[in-house]
Amino acid sequence: MLDAISSALSGLTTASNKVAQSAERVANLTTPGIADTVDLSEEAVNLKLAEIAYKANVATLKTSDEMTKELLSVFDETV
C-alpha cells in the first residue's frame, strides 16, 4: 500500500508541475517573442490532462486509505 501512496503522491507532484508550467506559458503571452510560441489550445489540453491525472491520483489515495481501514478492522476483529 505504501507503493500506491508513493506513486499517487509522485503523480500529484507531476500534475502540479504541469499546471505550473502551463500557467507560466500562458502568463507570458504578453512577453514579446514568447507570444508566438504559445498555443492556447495546447495549454488548455495540458491543463485538462493535468486535471485528469490529479483526479486519478486522488482516487488512488482514497482507495489506499479505504484498504488500510479495512485491513485494520480485520486485524482488530482477530485480536
Secondary structure, DSSP 8 states (H G I E B T S, - for coil): -HHHHHHHHHHHHHHHHHHHHHHHHHHGGGSTTTGGG--HHHHHHHHHHHHHHHHHHHHHHHHHHHHHHHHHHHHHHH-
